[in-house]
Amino acid sequence: MASKKISKLTQSVHAGSFGDKLFGGATTPIFPSSAYDYEGVETAPYPRYFNTPNQNSVSEKLAALENAEAAMIFSSGMAAIMTSLFAMIKKGDHVIFQNDLYGGTHHAVTKELPRYGIDFTFVDGSIPENFEKAIRKETRVIYIETPSNPTLKITNIKAVADIAKKHGIITIIDNTFASPVNQNPIDLGIDISTHSGTKYIGGHSDICCGAAMASKKLIQQIWDSAIHFGGSLEATTCWLVERSLKTIVLRVRQQNQNALAIAEYLKTDSRIGKIYYPGLKDHPDHAIAKAQMPGGFGGMLSFEVKNDVRKFTSKLELIKRAISLGGVESTLTLPHLTSHKKMTPAERQAIGVTDNLVRFSVGIEDAQDLIDDIRQALD
Ligand SMILES: *Cc1c(COP(=O)(O)O)cnc(C)c1O
């Protein structure tokens, strides 16, 4: 098998997983030890060192799915993102962020970076040249997130990676919305891919975790800081993530199909306003999305309901209101009440987050049942 490129479907089941050597069981056992023999090994396993058997097992699977040399599993998405970022920068450095960021990341960087003397610029990520214009001689990192939350804007990953490479700048992406099934930014020249594993990687709305994937060299650099910051994940949850990942390809493929079917239906219903889904041919960046998301366009879409939107969400029977995303069950939020609550109405308006915008995380249910639920709630 070594010479053949192994498919993601096979990797999702086998990479990193190992059987129970003691009793011949088929699946990876849970190893709860926090104390290991140090004799004859360079670094003994220790939970905060991110090197216990269950941490290694899930990290290996994550690296395989993201086409990365190495990966680390963290206790949350923010732990993965902030540790990766802080491991790359120091006092006096400058970072460029795209302005459409996950609310938690936006809040974290605007609050934390100034306290450490790290300057930053936000740019409109839809035009790659904007990043180049913002580069200074102190710029160390360019940070992007695509598709974006909640209006599913697309940043041209390869164009941004090429600009950064030309200037010797590290690139970090938040790849949460796409999942490793649909988009592998490292193939396009990105240095570090991060995920909130709480979403598609866990996939069942019951795990909080995060991941960073990169070259061995950069993962070593992240590790050097991570062991100081903590933020590692304990054995049982690692094992649950490894188990969840065995079905990630099946789950995400179904979510891709469902989201496209629902977006197509929404286009035909006159009670719906704007629809945001990169899989629709009339999405402004459909061509770029198609090129950089070979696995599919993802399970996230947003749309405007022309009538009373709170009434609409209260009439849904199958689709649940819930703030997170990426689970097997379909959930939705109204971003103006949740993720974008802290912005002023004018700020929200400027980025398309109107009071009647619904952000929909499509699950793995039958697409027609979901469409029927939306239709009856609109009725
Ligand atoms: C949820 C989320 C995060 C943060 O992840 P946590 O697991 O909650 O720490 C970061 N980025 C995106 C795009 C997210 O959806």
Ligand as a Chemical Component Dictionary entry (heavy atoms), coordinates in Angstrom:
data_LIG
# 
_chem_comp.id                   LIG 
_chem_comp.type                 NON-POLYMER 
_chem_comp.pdbx_formal_charge   0 
_chem_comp.three_letter_code    LIG 
# 
loop_
_chem_comp_atom.comp_id 
_chem_comp_atom.atom_id 
_chem_comp_atom.alt_atom_id 
_chem_comp_atom.type_symbol 
_chem_comp_atom.charge 
_chem_comp_atom.model_Cartn_x 
_chem_comp_atom.model_Cartn_y 
_chem_comp_atom.model_Cartn_z 
_chem_comp_atom.pdbx_ordinal 
LIG C1 C1 C 0 -16.336 27.095 17.258 1  
LIG C2 C2 C 0 -15.302 27.726 16.439 2  
LIG C3 C3 C 0 -14.056 28.090 16.972 3  
LIG C4 C4 C 0 -13.723 27.920 18.439 4  
LIG O1 O1 O 0 -13.698 26.599 18.811 5  
LIG P1 P1 P 0 -13.931 26.065 20.325 6  
LIG O2 O2 O 0 -13.853 24.592 20.164 7  
LIG O3 O3 O 0 -15.261 26.578 20.769 8  
LIG O4 O4 O 0 -12.832 26.629 21.151 9  
LIG C5 C5 C 0 -13.115 28.639 16.124 10 
LIG N1 N1 N 0 -13.373 28.840 14.819 11 
LIG C6 C6 C 0 -14.561 28.511 14.265 12 
LIG C7 C7 C 0 -14.793 28.767 12.817 13 
LIG C8 C8 C 0 -15.565 27.955 15.051 14 
LIG O5 O5 O 0 -16.742 27.638 14.500 15 
# 
loop_
_chem_comp_bond.comp_id 
_chem_comp_bond.atom_id_1 
_chem_comp_bond.atom_id_2 
_chem_comp_bond.value_order 
_chem_comp_bond.pdbx_ordinal 
LIG C1 C2 SING 1  
LIG C2 C3 SING 2  
LIG C2 C8 DOUB 3  
LIG C3 C4 SING 4  
LIG C3 C5 DOUB 5  
LIG C4 O1 SING 6  
LIG O1 P1 SING 7  
LIG P1 O2 DOUB 8  
LIG P1 O3 SING 9  
LIG P1 O4 SING 10 
LIG C5 N1 SING 11 
LIG N1 C6 DOUB 12 
LIG C6 C7 SING 13 
LIG C6 C8 SING 14 
LIG C8 O5 SING 15 
# 
